[in-house]
Amino acid sequence: MPDMSREQLIDLVTREVLRALGGNPFEPEEDKSALPQILVIGCRDLLPKNMRNRYNPVGMDAYTCPQDIEHFEKVCITELSVLELADIALGRPTHPVQCAVISALLEGKEICLMESALPHRKLSAKASRGFFQLLEGYVRTLQRFGVSLVTAQSPIDKYVAHGAAGTDLPDGVITEAVARDIALKKSDAVLYFRRGTVFTPSARDVFLHAGKTIETV
């Protein structure tokens, strides 16, 4: 081996260690310029892996005016403040984030709202019931506008976590009375039921007004 300086030796060792660990920051970033562009509101690392692979995610620095929204395939929201959530639900384009989402709604763009953008749901057990329901009301308003709520868990992950054999989940026919009982006993924002469970219309209304989201696994 030819004589090497201290810096060259350190560089060589670093590259070999990174190669052994399966990563190499010296390699150029993957070129995604040919992929459809999506506008990400919040941290791009919070996007599901399949979205990061299929699209070219860009941040809010790529949005300067309402007309820019035409350039994006869809809008993905990974982080959102309470003020931003309320403003969007009420149609108030007061700041760039609110303006971008409202512009996307007006242009008929697909909008995905990630669970990571709703941190209040993690506090459902101890939050003020009235305030929690107010925030969930804003979420339901966005869903009525056509915004899709995207969970970070895959169907398989959901089954393993909530629906595996031995897990005590409600099933059968859920009537209004049963729904009221469940809504009172469960503090979680998302309620899980066994696949095939039937909900009467009045039962769905109970869960809706209680700020509960229904998931079957």
C-alpha positions as CSV (number, residue, x, y, z in Angstrom):
1,M,0.0,0.0,0.0
2,P,1.4,3.4,-0.9
3,D,2.2,5.9,1.8
4,M,-1.0,7.7,2.9
5,S,-1.5,10.9,4.9
6,R,-3.4,10.8,8.1
7,E,-6.4,12.5,6.4
8,Q,-6.5,10.0,3.6
9,L,-6.3,7.1,6.0
10,I,-9.2,8.5,8.0
11,D,-11.2,9.0,4.8
12,L,-10.5,5.4,3.7
13,V,-11.5,3.9,7.1
14,T,-14.7,6.0,7.2
15,R,-15.7,4.9,3.7
16,E,-15.1,1.2,4.6
17,V,-17.1,1.5,7.8
18,L,-20.0,3.2,6.1
19,R,-19.9,0.6,3.3
20,A,-20.1,-2.2,5.8
21,L,-23.0,-0.5,7.5
22,G,-24.9,-0.2,4.2
23,G,-24.7,3.6,3.9
24,N,-22.5,6.1,2.2
25,P,-23.1,9.8,2.5
26,F,-20.5,10.4,-0.2
27,E,-22.9,9.0,-2.8
28,P,-25.1,11.6,-4.6
29,E,-28.7,11.8,-3.6
30,E,-31.2,9.9,-5.8
31,D,-32.4,12.0,-8.7
32,K,-36.2,12.2,-8.4
33,S,-36.7,15.1,-10.8
34,A,-38.6,12.8,-13.3
35,L,-41.1,11.7,-10.6
36,P,-44.4,13.5,-10.0
37,Q,-43.9,16.3,-7.5
38,I,-45.8,16.5,-4.2
39,L,-46.0,19.4,-1.8
40,V,-45.2,18.3,1.7
41,I,-46.3,20.5,4.6
42,G,-44.1,19.5,7.6
43,C,-41.2,17.1,7.8
44,R,-40.7,15.0,4.7
45,D,-39.2,12.2,6.7
46,L,-42.6,11.6,8.2
47,L,-44.0,10.5,4.8
48,P,-44.7,6.8,4.4
49,K,-41.8,5.1,2.6
50,N,-43.9,4.1,-0.4
51,M,-44.8,7.8,-1.0
52,R,-41.1,8.9,-0.7
53,N,-40.2,6.2,-3.3
54,R,-43.0,7.1,-5.8
55,Y,-42.9,10.9,-5.7
56,N,-40.5,13.8,-5.6
57,P,-41.4,15.4,-2.3
58,V,-40.7,19.2,-1.9
59,G,-41.3,21.5,1.0
60,M,-43.2,24.8,1.4
61,D,-40.2,26.7,0.0
62,A,-41.5,25.5,-3.4
63,Y,-44.9,27.2,-2.8
64,T,-44.9,31.0,-3.3
65,C,-48.4,31.8,-4.5
66,P,-51.8,30.1,-5.1
67,Q,-51.0,29.4,-8.8
68,D,-48.0,27.2,-7.7
69,I,-50.4,24.5,-6.5
70,E,-51.1,23.5,-10.1
71,H,-47.5,22.0,-10.4
72,F,-48.1,19.4,-7.6
73,E,-49.6,16.0,-8.0
74,K,-50.9,16.1,-4.5
75,V,-50.4,17.7,-1.1
76,C,-49.3,15.7,1.9
77,I,-49.6,17.2,5.5
78,T,-47.2,15.6,8.0
79,E,-47.2,18.4,10.6
80,L,-49.9,21.0,11.4
81,S,-50.4,23.4,14.3
82,V,-53.8,23.8,16.0
83,L,-54.1,27.3,14.4
84,E,-53.4,25.9,10.9
85,L,-55.9,23.1,11.4
86,A,-58.7,25.5,12.5
87,D,-58.0,28.1,9.8
88,I,-58.1,25.4,7.0
89,A,-61.3,24.0,8.3
90,L,-62.8,27.5,8.5
91,G,-61.5,28.4,5.0
92,R,-59.2,31.2,6.3
93,P,-56.0,31.5,4.0
94,T,-54.2,33.6,6.7
95,H,-50.7,32.1,6.2
96,P,-48.8,30.2,3.5
97,V,-49.7,26.7,4.9
98,Q,-53.4,27.5,5.1
99,C,-53.3,29.2,1.7
100,A,-51.6,26.1,0.1
101,V,-54.2,23.7,1.4
102,I,-57.1,25.9,0.6
103,S,-55.7,26.4,-2.9
104,A,-55.4,22.7,-3.3
105,L,-59.0,22.2,-2.3
106,L,-60.1,24.8,-4.8
107,E,-58.1,23.1,-7.5
108,G,-59.4,19.6,-6.7
109,K,-56.0,18.3,-5.8
110,E,-55.6,15.1,-3.7
111,I,-54.7,16.0,-0.1
112,C,-53.4,13.5,2.4
113,L,-53.5,14.2,6.1
114,M,-51.0,12.0,8.1
115,E,-51.7,11.0,11.6
116,S,-48.4,12.7,12.6
117,A,-50.2,16.0,11.9
118,L,-52.7,15.3,14.6
119,P,-50.7,15.1,17.9
120,H,-53.8,15.9,20.0
121,R,-55.0,12.3,19.4
122,K,-52.1,11.1,21.6
123,L,-53.5,13.1,24.4
124,S,-57.1,11.9,24.1
125,A,-57.1,10.2,27.5
126,K,-56.3,13.4,29.4
127,A,-57.3,16.3,27.2
128,S,-60.4,18.4,27.8
129,R,-63.2,16.5,26.3
130,G,-64.8,19.6,24.8
131,F,-61.5,20.9,23.3
132,F,-60.6,17.5,22.0
133,Q,-64.0,17.2,20.2
134,L,-63.5,20.7,18.8
135,L,-60.3,19.6,17.2
136,E,-61.8,16.3,16.0
137,G,-64.6,18.4,14.5
138,Y,-62.1,20.3,12.4
139,V,-60.6,17.0,11.2
140,R,-64.0,15.7,10.2
141,T,-64.6,18.9,8.3
142,L,-61.4,18.4,6.3
143,Q,-62.6,14.8,5.6
144,R,-65.9,16.1,4.3
145,F,-63.9,18.4,2.1
146,G,-62.3,15.3,0.6
147,V,-59.0,15.2,2.6
148,S,-57.8,11.7,3.1
149,L,-56.6,10.7,6.6
150,V,-53.6,8.4,6.2
151,T,-52.4,6.2,9.1
152,A,-48.7,5.3,9.4
153,Q,-49.6,1.6,10.0
154,S,-50.0,-0.8,7.2
155,P,-53.0,-3.2,7.2
156,I,-50.7,-6.0,8.4
157,D,-49.3,-3.8,11.2
158,K,-52.9,-3.0,12.3
159,Y,-53.9,-6.6,12.4
160,V,-50.8,-7.6,14.5
161,A,-51.4,-4.7,16.9
162,H,-55.2,-4.8,17.2
163,G,-56.7,-7.8,15.5
164,A,-54.6,-10.8,16.1
165,A,-56.2,-13.9,17.6
166,G,-57.0,-13.5,21.3
167,T,-57.4,-9.7,21.0
168,D,-60.7,-8.6,22.7
169,L,-62.4,-6.5,19.9
170,P,-66.1,-5.8,19.5
171,D,-67.8,-7.5,16.6
172,G,-71.2,-8.5,15.3
173,V,-73.9,-5.8,15.0
174,I,-73.1,-2.5,16.7
175,T,-76.3,-0.7,17.6
176,E,-76.8,2.8,18.9
177,A,-76.9,1.6,22.5
178,V,-73.7,-0.5,22.1
179,A,-72.0,2.4,20.4
180,R,-72.8,4.8,23.2
181,D,-71.4,2.3,25.7
182,I,-68.2,1.8,23.8
183,A,-67.8,5.6,23.2
184,L,-68.1,6.2,27.0
185,K,-65.7,3.5,28.0
186,K,-63.0,4.0,25.3
187,S,-60.8,7.1,25.5
188,D,-59.0,6.4,22.3
189,A,-59.7,8.5,19.2
190,V,-59.5,5.5,16.9
191,L,-61.7,2.4,17.8
192,Y,-60.9,-1.0,16.3
193,F,-63.5,-3.6,15.5
194,R,-63.2,-7.0,13.9
195,R,-63.5,-7.2,10.1
196,G,-67.1,-7.9,9.1
197,T,-68.6,-5.9,12.0
198,V,-71.9,-4.2,11.0
199,F,-72.7,-0.7,12.2
200,T,-76.2,0.7,12.2
201,P,-76.5,4.3,10.9
202,S,-77.3,5.6,14.4
203,A,-74.3,3.8,15.8
204,R,-72.1,5.6,13.2
205,D,-73.6,8.9,14.2
206,V,-72.8,8.2,17.9
207,F,-69.1,7.6,17.1
208,L,-69.0,10.6,14.8
209,H,-70.3,13.0,17.4
210,A,-68.0,11.4,20.1
211,G,-65.0,12.2,17.9
212,K,-64.2,8.6,17.3
213,T,-62.8,7.1,14.1
214,I,-63.8,3.5,13.2
215,E,-61.2,1.0,11.9
216,T,-61.9,-2.7,11.1
217,V,-59.0,-5.2,11.3
